[in-house]
């Protein structure tokens, strides 16, 4: 979906995705509060475009994904999807387009060579829960909750299932998917869906602070490590160790590893060159 369609969705003075910089942190904010920040075609496109821009921006070292309004993200825009039932194919081609576009955007988060931290202030359901699960780290308000309730409306959360099942144990994932019942932020933390739970209203600052901690590290090392983390997770044990050994060897040859180890031995702060 083009940015043109996204602009047509909302008045120009109210963009559906806000972007600002907090030092070396890019803060992306979902801005469809009246629609509970549902992932419309336009918002999916805007998010994907922003991630592509950030990918090559050396001034940005980490990303925080937040949202305005009471809900973090209510999943796909069901009104937008339902409107295409009148298509000649009852919407099949459009549904496939949206699901594939959303899946590509979620993968762009994982493939981004910079860490992405979700700041969850309210409910995150269906593809909204998927969005949180796709981020590398997540900070949640104690008022937040998470659910994959598609089963309640006859639409199993199959694409959210991909990210969810890669974050939490199978039994917990299946319970969420089969019952559709929400889990509280503290439960989400206990099963591994979020890293931290903080008092309501402080989650954005906490997410930025967490991102800033990572931003102090070598950007080259973080990029190498993030890519390796997701690749080895799909391998068997022997292949994972073989691959990780290759990554460690490559990492040892990097200028920043040489500098970092030297700084540790000499008891001084490292000076990263991000290479």
SVG drawing of the C-alpha trace seen along z (x, -y; Angstrom):
<svg xmlns="http://www.w3.org/2000/svg" viewBox="-21 -20 66 51">
<polyline fill="none" stroke="black" stroke-width="0.4" points="0.0,0.0 1.3,-3.4 1.8,-6.4 -0.8,-8.1 -3.5,-5.7 -2.4,-6.2 -2.7,-10.0 -6.2,-9.6 -7.2,-7.6 -6.6,-10.4 -6.4,-14.2 -3.0,-15.5 -2.8,-17.2 -3.3,-13.8 -0.9,-11.3 -1.6,-7.7 2.0,-7.1 4.1,-9.6 7.9,-9.6 10.3,-11.5 13.8,-11.1 14.8,-10.9 18.6,-11.2 19.6,-8.1 16.2,-6.4 13.5,-6.5 10.1,-6.7 7.3,-5.4 3.8,-6.0 0.6,-4.4 -1.9,-7.2 -5.3,-5.9 -6.7,-6.1 -10.4,-6.3 -9.9,-3.0 -8.0,-1.5 -4.8,-1.7 -6.0,1.2 -3.7,2.2 -5.3,0.7 -3.8,1.1 -2.4,-2.4 -0.9,-1.9 0.8,1.4 2.3,-0.4 3.5,-3.4 5.1,-1.2 6.9,0.9 8.1,-2.2 9.4,-3.7 11.3,-0.6 12.9,-0.5 14.0,-4.1 15.4,-3.5 17.3,-0.4 19.9,-2.4 19.9,-5.4 23.2,-5.3 22.1,-8.0 19.4,-5.7 20.6,-2.9 17.3,-1.6 13.5,-1.9 10.6,-2.2 7.2,-1.3 4.4,-3.0 0.7,-4.0 -1.7,-6.8 -5.0,-6.3 -6.3,-3.7 -5.5,-0.7 -2.0,0.3 -3.4,2.1 -6.6,4.0 -5.3,6.0 -6.5,5.8 -9.1,3.2 -12.1,5.5 -14.3,2.8 -11.8,2.3 -11.6,6.0 -15.4,6.5 -15.9,3.8 -14.2,5.9 -16.8,8.7 -18.6,7.1 -15.6,7.8 -16.2,10.3 -14.1,12.9 -15.7,11.9 -12.5,10.3 -10.1,13.2 -7.4,11.4 -7.6,8.4 -7.5,10.5 -4.4,12.3 -2.8,9.0 -3.4,7.6 -2.2,10.7 1.0,10.9 1.7,7.2 1.2,7.4 3.4,10.5 6.1,8.7 5.9,5.8 6.2,8.0 9.3,9.7 10.8,6.3 10.8,5.7 12.7,9.0 15.1,8.3 15.8,4.7 19.5,4.4 18.5,2.4 16.6,3.5 12.9,2.7 11.2,2.2 7.4,2.2 5.9,-0.2 2.4,1.2 0.1,-1.1 -3.2,0.8 -4.8,3.8 -2.9,5.6 -5.1,8.0 -4.8,10.3 -2.3,8.7 -1.6,6.1 -0.4,9.0 1.5,10.2 3.1,6.8 4.4,7.0 5.6,10.5 7.5,9.5 9.5,6.8 12.8,7.8 11.9,6.4 8.6,5.2 7.7,3.0 4.1,3.1 2.0,0.9 0.4,2.8 -2.9,1.8 -2.0,3.6 -3.5,6.9 -2.9,9.3 -5.2,11.6 -5.6,13.5 -9.4,13.5 -10.0,14.3 -11.5,17.6 -14.4,15.7 -15.4,14.2 -14.7,17.3 -11.3,16.1 -8.5,18.1 -5.4,15.9 -3.2,17.9 -0.7,15.1 -0.5,13.8 0.1,17.4 3.5,17.4 5.0,14.7 3.2,15.7 4.4,19.3 8.0,18.1 7.7,16.1 5.8,18.2 5.6,21.9 3.2,24.0 0.6,24.7 0.3,21.0 0.2,20.0 -2.5,22.6 -4.6,21.5 -4.5,17.9 -5.3,19.0 -8.1,21.5 -9.9,19.5 -9.3,15.9 -9.2,14.8 -7.0,11.9 -3.9,12.2 -2.8,9.5 0.6,7.8 2.0,9.7 1.0,13.0 2.4,11.9 5.7,11.2 5.7,14.6 5.3,16.5 7.8,14.4 5.7,12.2 7.0,9.0 10.2,8.2 9.0,5.7 5.8,4.4 5.8,0.9 3.3,-1.5 0.7,-2.8 1.9,-6.0 5.6,-5.2 5.9,-2.5 7.0,-4.8 9.8,-6.3 10.8,-2.9 10.9,-1.6 13.0,-4.5 15.4,-4.0 15.7,-0.3 16.4,-1.2 19.0,-3.7 20.9,-1.0 21.2,1.0 22.1,-2.1 25.2,-2.4 26.6,0.8 28.4,1.3 25.8,1.0 27.8,3.6 27.8,6.1 24.0,5.6 23.2,6.0 25.3,9.2 23.9,10.6 20.2,9.9 20.5,11.5 22.2,14.5 19.7,14.9 16.7,15.3 18.6,17.5 19.9,20.0 16.5,20.3 15.2,22.1 18.1,24.6 18.7,27.9 21.3,27.9 24.3,29.0 23.6,26.6 23.0,23.8 26.3,24.2 28.1,24.5 26.5,21.3 27.1,19.5 30.8,20.4 31.1,18.9 29.4,15.8 31.6,15.5 34.7,15.9 33.5,13.2 32.7,11.0 36.1,11.5 37.6,10.1 35.6,6.9 37.2,3.7 34.7,3.1 35.4,6.5 39.1,5.7 38.4,2.3 35.9,3.7 38.1,6.5 41.0,4.1 39.0,1.6 37.8,4.3 41.4,5.4 42.6,1.8 39.6,0.9 38.4,-2.0 35.3,-2.8 35.3,-1.5 35.1,-3.8 32.9,-2.1 33.5,-2.5 30.5,-0.3 32.5,2.0"/>
</svg>
